[in-house]
Amino acid sequence: MASPVYPEADRRFIQLSVEAAIRIGLLALLTLWALNIVRPFIEPVLWGIIIAVAVMPIHAKVAKRLGGRPKLAATLFALLALAALIIPTVQFFGDVVSEGRALAQGLESGTLQVPPAPDKVRGWPVIGDPLADVWTAASQDLEGTLKKYQSQVAAVGSRLAGALGGLTMTVLQFVISFIIAAVFLVSASSGKDAATQFATKVAGQNGAAFVRLSELTIRSVAQGVLGIAVIQALLSGLGLAVAGVPGASLWAMVVLFLAIMQLPPILVLGPAMVYVFGNAGTTTAVIFMIYGIIVSGSDAILKPMLLGRGVDVPMLVILVGAIGGMMMSGIIGLFVGAVVLALFYQLLVAWIGDGENLEGFEATVEAPVAEES
């Protein structure tokens, strides 16, 4: 059969289609290559942008009070943020090292003793009897029990070492993010203009309103959810340390996770109250109980103060974003996931509403950050 003869216009169309397909393929390949290169930096940069957007009004106020010096204000922010991160981290690792050293010395000298298992442990379903047997054996012959379960102990130790290594990398990511946030704060105006131009190219006339909605959403979640969680964690850690609860920094970190997932800190502070009542004086225990109840319920006071105006994100979205982000990216994903999913939700609702949900934001698009602050 003879080959079909295409008209000149069809041959030209086929040629242009092949050329376009090749160009698009090369562009997609180059984009994928670039994304793989920068992938390790995506989350620190994204978290840096979130932090910068959240603290931008405060930065503008501080820069104005310093005589219009945004670089100095950004430097002070970075130093304070790094101090707030590094000091508790050093204390936490110091507690881990000291406890580990005391445990090792106790094992070497034979002075480490395990108390007998309480009788109620055997009443626990499924794990009660096996746990009580191991516990009793350890209380009678700790060294022999450790040798018997050497492989399990080694596996647990390996997991703990891996967790500590992951925590170290997370702290390093936060350090990088704070430095990036300080850089973005210095160039906040030009960065916002670039974001508005890009959004206008993508979304047309609603681009600027989408940028404004994104800004308010990030600020709302960062201040009204993450900010409250950090405050509650710091207050909880302070109260636990003063009350003499062991591992106060570790429990404060647990409070931080719970607060981000919209769970009350009383889940940690409640058992701590029981411990304090059993190991401290009545006055100390009562004061700590009142303090813990106030800290656990402080979000009712803090949310109206810190939650951004005009942005209503369902708590389920925050919860799913925080848990999903942590499962995907570890501790830093806990923070980034909550903000990113909340932002996606707001933009999706606005897009489905064909711009109707942007009406409340269009009036504030042109308002400079200085007015807001």
C-alpha positions as CSV (number, residue, x, y, z in Angstrom):
1,M,0.0,0.0,0.0
2,A,1.4,3.4,-0.9
3,S,2.3,5.8,1.9
4,P,-0.4,8.4,2.5
5,V,0.4,11.8,1.1
6,Y,-0.3,14.6,3.6
7,P,-1.1,18.1,2.4
8,E,1.5,20.8,3.2
9,A,-0.5,22.2,6.1
10,D,-0.9,18.8,7.7
11,R,2.9,18.1,7.4
12,R,3.6,21.5,8.9
13,F,1.2,20.8,11.8
14,I,2.8,17.4,12.5
15,Q,6.3,19.0,12.4
16,L,5.2,21.7,14.9
17,S,3.5,19.1,17.2
18,V,6.6,16.9,17.3
19,E,8.8,20.0,18.0
20,A,6.4,21.1,20.8
21,A,6.3,17.6,22.3
22,I,10.2,17.5,22.4
23,R,10.4,20.9,23.9
24,I,7.8,20.1,26.6
25,G,9.5,16.8,27.3
26,L,12.9,18.5,27.7
27,L,11.4,21.2,29.9
28,A,9.6,18.5,32.1
29,L,12.9,16.6,32.3
30,L,14.8,19.7,33.3
31,T,12.1,20.7,35.9
32,L,12.2,17.2,37.4
33,W,16.0,17.2,37.5
34,A,16.0,20.6,39.2
35,L,13.3,19.4,41.8
36,N,15.4,16.4,42.7
37,I,18.4,18.6,43.3
38,V,16.6,21.1,45.5
39,R,14.3,18.6,47.2
40,P,16.3,18.4,50.5
41,F,15.9,22.2,50.8
42,I,12.2,22.4,49.9
43,E,10.9,22.0,53.5
44,P,13.4,24.3,55.2
45,V,12.8,27.0,52.6
46,L,9.0,26.5,52.8
47,W,9.1,26.7,56.6
48,G,11.3,29.8,56.3
49,I,8.7,31.4,54.1
50,I,5.9,30.5,56.6
51,I,7.8,31.9,59.5
52,A,8.6,35.1,57.6
53,V,5.0,35.7,56.6
54,A,3.8,35.0,60.1
55,V,6.2,37.5,61.8
56,M,6.2,40.1,59.1
57,P,3.9,42.6,61.0
58,I,6.1,42.2,64.2
59,H,9.2,42.6,62.1
60,A,7.8,45.8,60.5
61,K,7.1,47.3,64.0
62,V,10.5,46.4,65.3
63,A,12.2,47.8,62.2
64,K,10.3,51.1,62.6
65,R,11.3,51.4,66.3
66,L,14.9,50.8,65.3
67,G,14.9,53.7,63.0
68,G,13.8,52.0,59.8
69,R,16.5,49.3,59.8
70,P,14.9,46.0,58.6
71,K,18.2,44.2,58.4
72,L,18.9,44.8,62.1
73,A,15.4,43.7,63.1
74,A,15.7,40.5,61.0
75,T,19.1,39.8,62.6
76,L,17.6,40.2,66.1
77,F,14.7,37.9,65.2
78,A,17.1,35.3,63.9
79,L,19.2,35.5,67.1
80,L,16.2,35.3,69.4
81,A,14.7,32.4,67.4
82,L,17.9,30.4,67.4
83,A,18.4,31.0,71.1
84,A,14.8,29.8,71.8
85,L,15.6,26.7,69.8
86,I,19.1,25.8,70.8
87,I,18.9,26.4,74.6
88,P,16.1,23.9,75.2
89,T,17.7,21.5,72.7
90,V,21.0,21.6,74.5
91,Q,19.2,21.1,77.8
92,F,17.3,18.1,76.4
93,F,20.4,16.4,75.1
94,G,22.2,17.2,78.4
95,D,19.4,15.4,80.3
96,V,19.7,12.4,77.9
97,V,23.5,12.2,78.3
98,S,23.4,12.6,82.1
99,E,20.6,10.0,82.4
100,G,22.4,7.6,80.1
101,R,25.7,8.1,82.0
102,A,23.9,7.4,85.3
103,L,22.3,4.3,83.9
104,A,25.6,3.0,82.5
105,Q,27.4,3.6,85.8
106,G,24.6,1.9,87.7
107,L,24.8,-1.2,85.5
108,E,28.6,-1.4,85.8
109,S,28.6,-1.0,89.6
110,G,25.6,-3.3,90.1
111,T,23.8,-0.6,92.1
112,L,21.0,-0.2,89.6
113,Q,17.8,-1.8,91.0
114,V,14.4,-2.3,89.4
115,P,11.5,-2.2,91.8
116,P,9.1,-5.2,91.8
117,A,6.1,-5.1,89.4
118,P,2.9,-3.9,91.1
119,D,0.2,-6.6,91.4
120,K,-2.2,-4.7,89.2
121,V,0.1,-5.1,86.1
122,R,-1.0,-8.7,85.8
123,G,-4.6,-7.5,85.4
124,W,-3.8,-5.6,82.2
125,P,-5.3,-7.3,79.1
126,V,-3.0,-9.1,76.7
127,I,0.4,-7.8,77.9
128,G,-0.2,-8.0,81.6
129,D,1.3,-11.5,82.4
130,P,4.3,-11.3,80.0
131,L,5.2,-7.8,81.2
132,A,4.9,-8.8,84.8
133,D,7.1,-11.8,84.3
134,V,9.9,-9.8,82.6
135,W,9.5,-7.0,85.2
136,T,9.8,-9.4,88.1
137,A,12.8,-11.1,86.5
138,A,14.5,-7.8,86.0
139,S,13.9,-6.8,89.7
140,Q,15.5,-10.1,90.8
141,D,18.4,-10.4,88.3
142,L,18.8,-7.3,86.1
143,E,22.1,-8.4,84.5
144,G,20.8,-11.8,83.6
145,T,17.5,-10.4,82.2
146,L,19.4,-8.0,80.0
147,K,21.6,-10.8,78.6
148,K,18.5,-13.0,78.0
149,Y,16.8,-10.2,76.0
150,Q,20.1,-8.8,74.5
151,S,18.8,-8.7,70.9
152,Q,15.6,-6.8,71.9
153,V,17.6,-4.4,74.1
154,A,20.0,-3.7,71.2
155,A,17.1,-3.1,68.8
156,V,15.5,-0.6,71.2
157,G,18.9,1.1,71.7
158,S,19.4,1.3,67.9
159,R,15.9,2.9,67.5
160,L,16.6,5.4,70.3
161,A,19.9,6.3,68.7
162,G,18.2,6.8,65.3
163,A,15.5,8.9,66.9
164,L,18.1,11.2,68.5
165,G,19.9,11.4,65.2
166,G,16.7,12.4,63.5
167,L,16.0,15.0,66.2
168,T,19.4,16.4,65.6
169,M,18.7,16.7,61.8
170,T,15.4,18.3,62.6
171,V,17.0,20.9,64.8
172,L,19.5,21.7,62.0
173,Q,16.6,22.1,59.6
174,F,14.9,24.6,61.9
175,V,18.2,26.5,62.3
176,I,18.4,26.8,58.5
177,S,14.8,27.8,58.3
178,F,15.2,30.6,60.8
179,I,18.2,32.0,58.8
180,I,16.1,31.8,55.6
181,A,13.2,33.5,57.3
182,A,15.5,36.4,58.3
183,V,16.7,36.7,54.7
184,F,13.1,36.8,53.5
185,L,12.1,39.4,56.1
186,V,14.8,41.8,54.7
187,S,13.3,41.5,51.2
188,A,9.7,41.1,52.2
189,S,8.3,43.8,49.9
190,S,10.1,42.5,46.7
191,G,9.1,38.9,47.6
192,K,5.5,39.8,48.0
193,D,5.6,41.7,44.6
194,A,7.1,38.6,42.9
195,A,4.4,36.3,44.4
196,T,1.7,38.7,43.3
197,Q,3.1,38.8,39.7
198,F,3.3,35.0,39.6
199,A,-0.2,34.6,41.0
200,T,-1.6,37.1,38.5
201,K,0.0,35.1,35.6
202,V,-1.6,31.9,36.9
203,A,-5.0,33.1,38.3
204,G,-5.6,36.3,36.3
205,Q,-7.3,39.2,38.0
206,N,-7.8,37.3,41.2
207,G,-4.1,36.7,41.6
208,A,-3.4,39.5,44.0
209,A,-6.4,38.4,46.1
210,F,-5.1,34.8,46.2
211,V,-1.8,36.1,47.5
212,R,-3.6,38.1,50.2
213,L,-5.7,35.1,51.2
214,S,-2.5,32.9,51.3
215,E,-0.8,35.5,53.5
216,L,-3.7,35.7,56.0
217,T,-4.1,31.9,56.1
218,I,-0.4,31.3,56.8
219,R,-0.4,34.0,59.5
220,S,-3.7,32.7,61.0
221,V,-2.5,29.1,61.3
222,A,1.1,30.0,62.3
223,Q,0.0,32.3,65.0
224,G,-3.3,30.8,66.1
225,V,-2.3,27.2,66.0
226,L,1.5,26.8,66.0
227,G,2.1,29.9,68.1
228,I,-0.4,28.8,70.8
229,A,1.2,25.3,70.8
230,V,4.7,26.7,71.3
231,I,3.4,29.0,74.2
232,Q,1.6,26.1,75.9
233,A,4.7,23.8,75.5
234,L,7.0,26.5,77.0
235,L,4.6,27.1,79.9
236,S,4.2,23.4,80.5
237,G,7.9,22.8,80.4
238,L,8.5,25.6,82.9
239,G,5.8,24.3,85.3
240,L,7.1,20.7,85.1
241,A,10.7,21.8,85.7
242,V,9.7,23.9,88.7
243,A,7.5,21.1,90.1
244,G,10.4,18.7,89.9
245,V,8.9,16.3,87.3
246,P,11.7,14.2,85.6
247,G,12.2,14.8,81.9
248,A,10.4,18.2,81.8
249,S,11.9,19.1,78.4
250,L,10.7,15.8,76.9
251,W,7.2,16.2,78.2
252,A,7.1,19.8,77.0
253,M,7.9,18.4,73.5
254,V,5.0,16.0,73.8
255,V,2.7,18.9,74.8
256,L,3.9,20.7,71.7
257,F,2.8,17.8,69.4
258,L,-0.5,17.4,71.2
259,A,-1.3,21.2,71.0
260,I,-0.6,21.3,67.3
261,M,-3.0,18.4,66.8
262,Q,-5.6,20.3,68.8
263,L,-5.4,18.0,71.8
264,P,-5.3,19.5,75.3
265,P,-2.0,19.6,77.2
266,I,-3.9,18.2,80.2
267,L,-3.2,14.7,78.7
268,V,0.4,15.2,79.8
269,L,-0.1,17.6,82.7
270,G,-2.8,15.4,84.3
271,P,-0.5,12.4,85.0
272,A,2.2,14.9,86.0
273,M,-0.2,16.3,88.6
274,V,-0.7,12.8,90.0
275,Y,3.1,12.4,90.2
276,V,3.6,15.7,91.9
277,F,0.9,14.9,94.5
278,G,2.7,11.7,95.3
279,N,6.2,13.1,95.4
280,A,6.0,16.7,96.6
281,G,4.3,18.8,99.3
282,T,0.6,19.5,99.2
283,T,1.1,23.2,98.6
284,T,3.4,22.6,95.6
285,A,1.0,20.0,94.2
286,V,-2.0,22.3,94.5
287,I,-0.2,25.2,92.9
288,F,1.0,23.0,90.1
289,M,-2.5,21.6,89.5
290,I,-4.0,25.1,89.3
291,Y,-1.1,26.2,87.0
292,G,-1.6,23.1,84.8
293,I,-5.3,23.7,84.4
294,I,-4.7,27.3,83.4
295,V,-2.1,26.3,80.9
296,S,-4.3,23.6,79.4
297,G,-7.2,26.0,79.0
298,S,-5.1,29.0,77.9
299,D,-5.9,28.4,74.2
300,A,-9.4,29.8,74.8
301,I,-7.8,33.2,75.7
302,L,-4.9,33.0,73.2
303,K,-6.9,32.1,70.1
304,P,-8.9,35.3,69.9
305,M,-5.7,37.3,70.4
306,L,-3.5,35.4,67.9
307,L,-5.9,33.9,65.3
308,G,-5.9,35.9,62.1
309,R,-8.9,37.8,61.0
310,G,-11.2,36.7,58.2
311,V,-9.7,33.1,57.9
312,D,-11.6,30.1,59.2
313,V,-9.9,26.8,58.8
314,P,-11.6,23.7,60.2
315,M,-9.6,22.0,62.9
316,L,-9.9,18.7,61.1
317,V,-7.8,20.2,58.3
318,I,-5.2,21.3,60.8
319,L,-5.2,17.8,62.4
320,V,-4.9,15.9,59.1
321,G,-2.2,18.3,57.9
322,A,-0.1,18.0,61.1
323,I,-0.3,14.2,61.3
324,G,0.2,13.7,57.6
325,G,3.1,16.1,57.5
326,M,4.8,14.4,60.4
327,M,4.3,10.9,58.8
328,M,5.9,12.2,55.6
329,S,8.6,14.5,56.8
330,G,9.1,14.0,60.6
331,I,8.9,16.8,63.2
332,I,9.3,19.7,60.8
333,G,6.4,18.2,58.7
334,L,4.2,18.5,61.7
335,F,4.5,22.3,61.4
336,V,4.7,22.6,57.6
337,G,1.9,20.1,56.9
338,A,-0.7,22.0,59.0
339,V,0.0,25.3,57.3
340,V,0.2,23.9,53.8
341,L,-3.0,21.8,54.0
342,A,-4.8,24.8,55.5
343,L,-3.6,27.0,52.7
344,F,-4.6,24.4,50.1
345,Y,-8.1,24.2,51.7
346,Q,-8.6,28.0,51.6
347,L,-7.4,28.3,48.0
348,L,-9.6,25.3,47.0
349,V,-12.7,26.8,48.6
350,A,-12.0,30.2,47.0
351,W,-11.4,28.5,43.6
352,I,-14.6,26.4,43.8
353,G,-16.5,29.5,44.7
354,D,-15.3,31.1,41.5
355,G,-13.8,34.1,43.4
356,E,-16.8,34.7,45.7
357,N,-14.8,33.9,48.8
358,L,-12.2,36.5,47.8
359,E,-14.5,39.4,48.1
360,G,-13.5,40.0,51.7
361,F,-9.8,40.0,50.9
362,E,-9.8,42.2,47.7
363,A,-10.3,45.3,49.8
364,T,-7.2,44.6,51.7
365,V,-4.9,43.5,48.9
366,E,-3.5,47.0,48.3
367,A,-3.1,47.7,52.1
368,P,0.6,47.8,52.9
369,V,2.1,45.6,55.6
370,A,2.9,48.7,57.6
371,E,-0.8,49.6,58.0
372,E,-1.6,46.1,59.2
373,S,1.2,46.2,61.8
